[in-house]
């Protein structure tokens, strides 16, 4: 059994709820990523995507100094670092998501798992399961 901590990306960039969306956007640009976990200390409290910034802030005329907490998604899905890759792939497929933050059993952020991580895993059909769930037209 292969676990998420064996395939996840451990080096992640984390935004703070008090940071501005302008700062968060610059962090995304620098790291060439489209989403950031939002952490209070190292506890996961939300997710912020480039789409959140555009739809929830820019489209509504909010300024760049708007705090992340005002536009982040507070209801987040995540997985545990010790979960089986195939199990997480099934869950991601059911949710229709391409990436999930990874937390340990103390719910502290330890990484990120994405479609690309699952695709490289040597796990029983995990890649095919996930692709069927997230890579099909809506």
Buried (B, 14 or more C-beta within 10 A) or exposed (E): EBBBBBBBEEEBBBBBBEBBBBBBBEBBEEEEBEBBBBBEEBEBBBBBBBEBBEEBBBEEEBEBEBBBBEBBBEEBEBBBBEBBBBBBBBBBBEEEBBBBBBBBEEEEBBBBBBBEBBBEBEBBEBBEBBBEBBEEEE
